[in-house]
Amino acid sequence: MKPVSKHIATVDIVTQVLRSRAKFLVKYDDALGRRAKVMIGKSQDRLHRHGIFPISRGIRDLAHSGGNGVSTPVMNPAR
């Protein structure tokens, strides 16, 4: 079994990096405006797809994931 504290520490580090990056983009890149915010969202979506943030962020993730809260492709059942 993997130690839980190591996973939590990794998530905390990634969260801090994303927050600092988000603050930098929003604070210093006013020319991009909405585009900067979209870039932040896309980088977080990538982390969701790879399981770094396994908990859904809301309706947007559910819409892209087929309802399971993780952004992964949903395969159609075989006929």
Jmol script that loads the backbone (N, CA, C; Angstrom):
load data "model"
ATOM      1  N   MET A   1       0.836  -1.183   0.000  1.00  0.00           N
ATOM      2  CA  MET A   1       0.000   0.000   0.000  1.00  0.00           C
ATOM      3  C   MET A   1       0.883   1.250   0.000  1.00  0.00           C
ATOM      4  N   LYS A   2       0.520   2.240  -0.813  1.00  0.00           N
ATOM      5  CA  LYS A   2       1.288   3.482  -0.883  1.00  0.00           C
ATOM      6  C   LYS A   2       1.024   4.327   0.361  1.00  0.00           C
ATOM      7  N   PRO A   3       2.051   4.994   0.856  1.00  0.00           N
ATOM      8  CA  PRO A   3       1.811   5.883   1.998  1.00  0.00           C
ATOM      9  C   PRO A   3       0.964   7.078   1.576  1.00  0.00           C
ATOM     10  N   VAL A   4      -0.075   7.327   2.327  1.00  0.00           N
ATOM     11  CA  VAL A   4      -1.014   8.398   1.993  1.00  0.00           C
ATOM     12  C   VAL A   4      -0.345   9.763   2.105  1.00  0.00           C
ATOM     13  N   SER A   5       0.500   9.939   3.102  1.00  0.00           N
ATOM     14  CA  SER A   5       1.105  11.247   3.333  1.00  0.00           C
ATOM     15  C   SER A   5       1.968  11.695   2.153  1.00  0.00           C
ATOM     16  N   LYS A   6       2.636  10.756   1.480  1.00  0.00           N
ATOM     17  CA  LYS A   6       3.462  11.121   0.321  1.00  0.00           C
ATOM     18  C   LYS A   6       2.587  11.668  -0.806  1.00  0.00           C
ATOM     19  N   HIS A   7       1.435  11.007  -1.042  1.00  0.00           N
ATOM     20  CA  HIS A   7       0.515  11.460  -2.085  1.00  0.00           C
ATOM     21  C   HIS A   7      -0.038  12.843  -1.741  1.00  0.00           C
ATOM     22  N   ILE A   8      -0.414  13.029  -0.490  1.00  0.00           N
ATOM     23  CA  ILE A   8      -0.961  14.316  -0.067  1.00  0.00           C
ATOM     24  C   ILE A   8       0.094  15.408  -0.220  1.00  0.00           C
ATOM     25  N   ALA A   9       1.337  15.096   0.145  1.00  0.00           N
ATOM     26  CA  ALA A   9       2.415  16.078   0.009  1.00  0.00           C
ATOM     27  C   ALA A   9       2.616  16.461  -1.454  1.00  0.00           C
ATOM     28  N   THR A  10       2.557  15.471  -2.352  1.00  0.00           N
ATOM     29  CA  THR A  10       2.714  15.738  -3.783  1.00  0.00           C
ATOM     30  C   THR A  10       1.590  16.641  -4.281  1.00  0.00           C
ATOM     31  N   VAL A  11       0.365  16.338  -3.889  1.00  0.00           N
ATOM     32  CA  VAL A  11      -0.782  17.152  -4.299  1.00  0.00           C
ATOM     33  C   VAL A  11      -0.638  18.568  -3.756  1.00  0.00           C
ATOM     34  N   ASP A  12      -0.177  18.705  -2.510  1.00  0.00           N
ATOM     35  CA  ASP A  12       0.018  20.038  -1.929  1.00  0.00           C
ATOM     36  C   ASP A  12       1.046  20.839  -2.715  1.00  0.00           C
ATOM     37  N   ILE A  13       2.137  20.195  -3.112  1.00  0.00           N
ATOM     38  CA  ILE A  13       3.184  20.882  -3.880  1.00  0.00           C
ATOM     39  C   ILE A  13       2.646  21.322  -5.236  1.00  0.00           C
ATOM     40  N   VAL A  14       1.944  20.414  -5.922  1.00  0.00           N
ATOM     41  CA  VAL A  14       1.382  20.743  -7.239  1.00  0.00           C
ATOM     42  C   VAL A  14       0.368  21.872  -7.102  1.00  0.00           C
ATOM     43  N   THR A  15      -0.449  21.826  -6.053  1.00  0.00           N
ATOM     44  CA  THR A  15      -1.437  22.880  -5.828  1.00  0.00           C
ATOM     45  C   THR A  15      -0.758  24.227  -5.620  1.00  0.00           C
ATOM     46  N   GLN A  16       0.319  24.244  -4.840  1.00  0.00           N
ATOM     47  CA  GLN A  16       1.039  25.494  -4.603  1.00  0.00           C
ATOM     48  C   GLN A  16       1.644  26.042  -5.892  1.00  0.00           C
ATOM     49  N   VAL A  17       2.187  25.158  -6.720  1.00  0.00           N
ATOM     50  CA  VAL A  17       2.772  25.588  -7.993  1.00  0.00           C
ATOM     51  C   VAL A  17       1.689  26.184  -8.885  1.00  0.00           C
ATOM     52  N   LEU A  18       0.536  25.502  -8.968  1.00  0.00           N
ATOM     53  CA  LEU A  18      -0.555  26.012  -9.800  1.00  0.00           C
ATOM     54  C   LEU A  18      -1.052  27.361  -9.290  1.00  0.00           C
ATOM     55  N   ARG A  19      -1.168  27.495  -7.981  1.00  0.00           N
ATOM     56  CA  ARG A  19      -1.639  28.766  -7.431  1.00  0.00           C
ATOM     57  C   ARG A  19      -0.661  29.892  -7.744  1.00  0.00           C
ATOM     58  N   SER A  20       0.626  29.621  -7.584  1.00  0.00           N
ATOM     59  CA  SER A  20       1.608  30.671  -7.861  1.00  0.00           C
ATOM     60  C   SER A  20       1.619  31.014  -9.344  1.00  0.00           C
ATOM     61  N   ARG A  21       1.483  29.988 -10.196  1.00  0.00           N
ATOM     62  CA  ARG A  21       1.438  30.232 -11.642  1.00  0.00           C
ATOM     63  C   ARG A  21       0.178  31.018 -12.002  1.00  0.00           C
ATOM     64  N   ALA A  22      -0.939  30.650 -11.398  1.00  0.00           N
ATOM     65  CA  ALA A  22      -2.200  31.332 -11.678  1.00  0.00           C
ATOM     66  C   ALA A  22      -2.112  32.794 -11.260  1.00  0.00           C
ATOM     67  N   LYS A  23      -1.549  33.059 -10.087  1.00  0.00           N
ATOM     68  CA  LYS A  23      -1.414  34.437  -9.625  1.00  0.00           C
ATOM     69  C   LYS A  23      -0.538  35.231 -10.589  1.00  0.00           C
ATOM     70  N   PHE A  24       0.539  34.615 -11.058  1.00  0.00           N
ATOM     71  CA  PHE A  24       1.449  35.299 -11.980  1.00  0.00           C
ATOM     72  C   PHE A  24       0.727  35.651 -13.271  1.00  0.00           C
ATOM     73  N   LEU A  25       0.005  34.692 -13.844  1.00  0.00           N
ATOM     74  CA  LEU A  25      -0.675  34.954 -15.106  1.00  0.00           C
ATOM     75  C   LEU A  25      -1.743  36.031 -14.959  1.00  0.00           C
ATOM     76  N   VAL A  26      -2.544  35.937 -13.908  1.00  0.00           N
ATOM     77  CA  VAL A  26      -3.642  36.881 -13.747  1.00  0.00           C
ATOM     78  C   VAL A  26      -3.118  38.261 -13.366  1.00  0.00           C
ATOM     79  N   LYS A  27      -2.081  38.305 -12.528  1.00  0.00           N
ATOM     80  CA  LYS A  27      -1.592  39.591 -12.032  1.00  0.00           C
ATOM     81  C   LYS A  27      -0.780  40.348 -13.083  1.00  0.00           C
ATOM     82  N   TYR A  28       0.080  39.645 -13.809  1.00  0.00           N
ATOM     83  CA  TYR A  28       1.023  40.336 -14.692  1.00  0.00           C
ATOM     84  C   TYR A  28       0.666  40.274 -16.173  1.00  0.00           C
ATOM     85  N   ASP A  29      -0.330  39.510 -16.537  1.00  0.00           N
ATOM     86  CA  ASP A  29      -0.654  39.356 -17.945  1.00  0.00           C
ATOM     87  C   ASP A  29      -2.060  39.864 -18.225  1.00  0.00           C
ATOM     88  N   ASP A  30      -2.318  41.111 -17.886  1.00  0.00           N
ATOM     89  CA  ASP A  30      -3.643  41.687 -18.059  1.00  0.00           C
ATOM     90  C   ASP A  30      -4.042  41.785 -19.531  1.00  0.00           C
ATOM     91  N   ALA A  31      -3.066  41.845 -20.426  1.00  0.00           N
ATOM     92  CA  ALA A  31      -3.378  41.952 -21.855  1.00  0.00           C
ATOM     93  C   ALA A  31      -4.114  40.710 -22.348  1.00  0.00           C
ATOM     94  N   LEU A  32      -3.804  39.560 -21.756  1.00  0.00           N
ATOM     95  CA  LEU A  32      -4.473  38.332 -22.178  1.00  0.00           C
ATOM     96  C   LEU A  32      -5.872  38.222 -21.580  1.00  0.00           C
ATOM     97  N   GLY A  33      -6.059  38.768 -20.394  1.00  0.00           N
ATOM     98  CA  GLY A  33      -7.373  38.747 -19.768  1.00  0.00           C
ATOM     99  C   GLY A  33      -7.937  37.352 -19.644  1.00  0.00           C
ATOM    100  N   ARG A  34      -9.052  37.125 -20.309  1.00  0.00           N
ATOM    101  CA  ARG A  34      -9.756  35.844 -20.221  1.00  0.00           C
ATOM    102  C   ARG A  34      -8.883  34.701 -20.717  1.00  0.00           C
ATOM    103  N   ARG A  35      -8.064  34.960 -21.729  1.00  0.00           N
ATOM    104  CA  ARG A  35      -7.215  33.917 -22.294  1.00  0.00           C
ATOM    105  C   ARG A  35      -6.283  33.330 -21.230  1.00  0.00           C
ATOM    106  N   ALA A  36      -5.749  34.159 -20.355  1.00  0.00           N
ATOM    107  CA  ALA A  36      -4.873  33.681 -19.285  1.00  0.00           C
ATOM    108  C   ALA A  36      -5.639  32.755 -18.358  1.00  0.00           C
ATOM    109  N   LYS A  37      -6.879  33.116 -18.043  1.00  0.00           N
ATOM    110  CA  LYS A  37      -7.684  32.290 -17.156  1.00  0.00           C
ATOM    111  C   LYS A  37      -8.010  30.955 -17.811  1.00  0.00           C
ATOM    112  N   VAL A  38      -8.258  30.956 -19.118  1.00  0.00           N
ATOM    113  CA  VAL A  38      -8.524  29.713 -19.840  1.00  0.00           C
ATOM    114  C   VAL A  38      -7.290  28.822 -19.808  1.00  0.00           C
ATOM    115  N   MET A  39      -6.099  29.415 -19.953  1.00  0.00           N
ATOM    116  CA  MET A  39      -4.866  28.631 -19.897  1.00  0.00           C
ATOM    117  C   MET A  39      -4.712  27.969 -18.538  1.00  0.00           C
ATOM    118  N   ILE A  40      -5.047  28.676 -17.467  1.00  0.00           N
ATOM    119  CA  ILE A  40      -4.969  28.108 -16.127  1.00  0.00           C
ATOM    120  C   ILE A  40      -5.916  26.923 -16.028  1.00  0.00           C
ATOM    121  N   GLY A  41      -7.141  27.082 -16.527  1.00  0.00           N
ATOM    122  CA  GLY A  41      -8.120  26.000 -16.494  1.00  0.00           C
ATOM    123  C   GLY A  41      -7.640  24.785 -17.256  1.00  0.00           C
ATOM    124  N   LYS A  42      -7.022  24.996 -18.417  1.00  0.00           N
ATOM    125  CA  LYS A  42      -6.537  23.876 -19.215  1.00  0.00           C
ATOM    126  C   LYS A  42      -5.426  23.132 -18.499  1.00  0.00           C
ATOM    127  N   SER A  43      -4.519  23.853 -17.834  1.00  0.00           N
ATOM    128  CA  SER A  43      -3.434  23.167 -17.133  1.00  0.00           C
ATOM    129  C   SER A  43      -3.994  22.345 -15.985  1.00  0.00           C
ATOM    130  N   GLN A  44      -5.027  22.829 -15.310  1.00  0.00           N
ATOM    131  CA  GLN A  44      -5.635  22.066 -14.229  1.00  0.00           C
ATOM    132  C   GLN A  44      -6.389  20.867 -14.779  1.00  0.00           C
ATOM    133  N   ASP A  45      -7.057  21.035 -15.936  1.00  0.00           N
ATOM    134  CA  ASP A  45      -7.753  19.906 -16.551  1.00  0.00           C
ATOM    135  C   ASP A  45      -6.782  18.788 -16.890  1.00  0.00           C
ATOM    136  N   ARG A  46      -5.572  19.144 -17.368  1.00  0.00           N
ATOM    137  CA  ARG A  46      -4.566  18.134 -17.675  1.00  0.00           C
ATOM    138  C   ARG A  46      -4.215  17.333 -16.430  1.00  0.00           C
ATOM    139  N   LEU A  47      -4.080  18.007 -15.304  1.00  0.00           N
ATOM    140  CA  LEU A  47      -3.763  17.310 -14.061  1.00  0.00           C
ATOM    141  C   LEU A  47      -4.903  16.400 -13.643  1.00  0.00           C
ATOM    142  N   HIS A  48      -6.144  16.817 -13.871  1.00  0.00           N
ATOM    143  CA  HIS A  48      -7.285  15.955 -13.562  1.00  0.00           C
ATOM    144  C   HIS A  48      -7.248  14.696 -14.415  1.00  0.00           C
ATOM    145  N   ARG A  49      -6.959  14.863 -15.706  1.00  0.00           N
ATOM    146  CA  ARG A  49      -6.932  13.705 -16.606  1.00  0.00           C
ATOM    147  C   ARG A  49      -5.891  12.686 -16.181  1.00  0.00           C
ATOM    148  N   HIS A  50      -4.771  13.154 -15.619  1.00  0.00           N
ATOM    149  CA  HIS A  50      -3.705  12.245 -15.219  1.00  0.00           C
ATOM    150  C   HIS A  50      -3.859  11.758 -13.788  1.00  0.00           C
ATOM    151  N   GLY A  51      -4.954  12.114 -13.143  1.00  0.00           N
ATOM    152  CA  GLY A  51      -5.240  11.591 -11.813  1.00  0.00           C
ATOM    153  C   GLY A  51      -4.537  12.306 -10.681  1.00  0.00           C
ATOM    154  N   ILE A  52      -3.874  13.439 -10.961  1.00  0.00           N
ATOM    155  CA  ILE A  52      -3.208  14.155  -9.875  1.00  0.00           C
ATOM    156  C   ILE A  52      -4.251  14.813  -8.979  1.00  0.00           C
ATOM    157  N   PHE A  53      -5.334  15.324  -9.571  1.00  0.00           N
ATOM    158  CA  PHE A  53      -6.455  15.840  -8.801  1.00  0.00           C
ATOM    159  C   PHE A  53      -7.668  14.970  -9.123  1.00  0.00           C
ATOM    160  N   PRO A  54      -7.855  13.864  -8.401  1.00  0.00           N
ATOM    161  CA  PRO A  54      -8.924  12.934  -8.758  1.00  0.00           C
ATOM    162  C   PRO A  54     -10.325  13.421  -8.409  1.00  0.00           C
ATOM    163  N   ILE A  55     -10.464  14.492  -7.635  1.00  0.00           N
ATOM    164  CA  ILE A  55     -11.778  14.971  -7.224  1.00  0.00           C
ATOM    165  C   ILE A  55     -12.275  15.988  -8.246  1.00  0.00           C
ATOM    166  N   SER A  56     -13.537  15.864  -8.617  1.00  0.00           N
ATOM    167  CA  SER A  56     -14.121  16.748  -9.624  1.00  0.00           C
ATOM    168  C   SER A  56     -14.117  18.196  -9.166  1.00  0.00           C
ATOM    169  N   ARG A  57     -13.897  19.114 -10.120  1.00  0.00           N
ATOM    170  CA  ARG A  57     -13.945  20.542  -9.817  1.00  0.00           C
ATOM    171  C   ARG A  57     -15.334  21.105 -10.063  1.00  0.00           C
ATOM    172  N   GLY A  58     -16.247  20.345 -10.604  1.00  0.00           N
ATOM    173  CA  GLY A  58     -17.584  20.881 -10.820  1.00  0.00           C
ATOM    174  C   GLY A  58     -18.232  20.353 -12.076  1.00  0.00           C
ATOM    175  N   ILE A  59     -19.238  21.066 -12.526  1.00  0.00           N
ATOM    176  CA  ILE A  59     -20.051  20.631 -13.653  1.00  0.00           C
ATOM    177  C   ILE A  59     -19.221  20.514 -14.921  1.00  0.00           C
ATOM    178  N   ARG A  60     -18.264  21.408 -15.124  1.00  0.00           N
ATOM    179  CA  ARG A  60     -17.455  21.374 -16.346  1.00  0.00           C
ATOM    180  C   ARG A  60     -16.723  20.040 -16.477  1.00  0.00           C
ATOM    181  N   ASP A  61     -16.127  19.553 -15.368  1.00  0.00           N
ATOM    182  CA  ASP A  61     -15.450  18.261 -15.408  1.00  0.00           C
ATOM    183  C   ASP A  61     -16.439  17.137 -15.664  1.00  0.00           C
ATOM    184  N   LEU A  62     -17.601  17.206 -15.030  1.00  0.00           N
ATOM    185  CA  LEU A  62     -18.589  16.150 -15.212  1.00  0.00           C
ATOM    186  C   LEU A  62     -19.057  16.086 -16.660  1.00  0.00           C
ATOM    187  N   ALA A  63     -19.195  17.235 -17.299  1.00  0.00           N
ATOM    188  CA  ALA A  63     -19.631  17.266 -18.694  1.00  0.00           C
ATOM    189  C   ALA A  63     -18.598  16.619 -19.606  1.00  0.00           C
ATOM    190  N   HIS A  64     -17.310  16.810 -19.307  1.00  0.00           N
ATOM    191  CA  HIS A  64     -16.256  16.255 -20.146  1.00  0.00           C
ATOM    192  C   HIS A  64     -15.954  14.801 -19.826  1.00  0.00           C
ATOM    193  N   SER A  65     -16.399  14.315 -18.670  1.00  0.00           N
ATOM    194  CA  SER A  65     -15.982  12.992 -18.236  1.00  0.00           C
ATOM    195  C   SER A  65     -17.072  11.945 -18.352  1.00  0.00           C
ATOM    196  N   GLY A  66     -18.274  12.331 -18.691  1.00  0.00           N
ATOM    197  CA  GLY A  66     -19.354  11.364 -18.736  1.00  0.00           C
ATOM    198  C   GLY A  66     -19.986  11.147 -17.369  1.00  0.00           C
ATOM    199  N   GLY A  67     -19.658  11.990 -16.387  1.00  0.00           N
ATOM    200  CA  GLY A  67     -20.320  11.920 -15.100  1.00  0.00           C
ATOM    201  C   GLY A  67     -19.524  11.295 -13.983  1.00  0.00           C
ATOM    202  N   ASN A  68     -18.296  10.824 -14.248  1.00  0.00           N
ATOM    203  CA  ASN A  68     -17.545  10.168 -13.181  1.00  0.00           C
ATOM    204  C   ASN A  68     -16.591  11.110 -12.461  1.00  0.00           C
ATOM    205  N   GLY A  69     -16.494  12.379 -12.857  1.00  0.00           N
ATOM    206  CA  GLY A  69     -15.674  13.344 -12.150  1.00  0.00           C
ATOM    207  C   GLY A  69     -14.220  13.378 -12.568  1.00  0.00           C
ATOM    208  N   VAL A  70     -13.811  12.483 -13.463  1.00  0.00           N
ATOM    209  CA  VAL A  70     -12.435  12.461 -13.948  1.00  0.00           C
ATOM    210  C   VAL A  70     -12.487  12.597 -15.459  1.00  0.00           C
ATOM    211  N   SER A  71     -11.690  13.484 -16.019  1.00  0.00           N
ATOM    212  CA  SER A  71     -11.756  13.752 -17.454  1.00  0.00           C
ATOM    213  C   SER A  71     -11.056  12.661 -18.254  1.00  0.00           C
ATOM    214  N   THR A  72     -11.778  11.596 -18.519  1.00  0.00           N
ATOM    215  CA  THR A  72     -11.252  10.496 -19.322  1.00  0.00           C
ATOM    216  C   THR A  72     -12.260  10.179 -20.415  1.00  0.00           C
ATOM    217  N   PRO A  73     -11.801   9.657 -21.548  1.00  0.00           N
ATOM    218  CA  PRO A  73     -12.748   9.306 -22.606  1.00  0.00           C
ATOM    219  C   PRO A  73     -13.685   8.191 -22.153  1.00  0.00           C
ATOM    220  N   VAL A  74     -14.939   8.275 -22.561  1.00  0.00           N
ATOM    221  CA  VAL A  74     -15.918   7.250 -22.210  1.00  0.00           C
ATOM    222  C   VAL A  74     -16.130   6.377 -23.436  1.00  0.00           C
ATOM    223  N   MET A  75     -15.894   5.086 -23.291  1.00  0.00           N
ATOM    224  CA  MET A  75     -16.031   4.154 -24.410  1.00  0.00           C
ATOM    225  C   MET A  75     -17.482   3.684 -24.521  1.00  0.00           C
ATOM    226  N   ASN A  76     -17.968   3.533 -25.749  1.00  0.00           N
ATOM    227  CA  ASN A  76     -19.305   2.993 -25.958  1.00  0.00           C
ATOM    228  C   ASN A  76     -19.281   1.487 -25.744  1.00  0.00           C
ATOM    229  N   PRO A  77     -20.314   0.922 -25.112  1.00  0.00           N
ATOM    230  CA  PRO A  77     -20.331  -0.532 -24.894  1.00  0.00           C
ATOM    231  C   PRO A  77     -20.440  -1.288 -26.222  1.00  0.00           C
ATOM    232  N   ALA A  78     -19.865  -2.479 -26.272  1.00  0.00           N
ATOM    233  CA  ALA A  78     -19.922  -3.303 -27.491  1.00  0.00           C
ATOM    234  C   ALA A  78     -21.349  -3.780 -27.713  1.00  0.00           C
ATOM    235  N   ARG A  79     -21.736  -3.872 -28.969  1.00  0.00           N
ATOM    236  CA  ARG A  79     -23.112  -4.321 -29.273  1.00  0.00           C
ATOM    237  C   ARG A  79     -23.180  -5.812 -29.403  1.00  0.00           C
TER     238      ARG A  79
END
end "model"
wireframe off; spacefill off
backbone 0.3
color backbone group
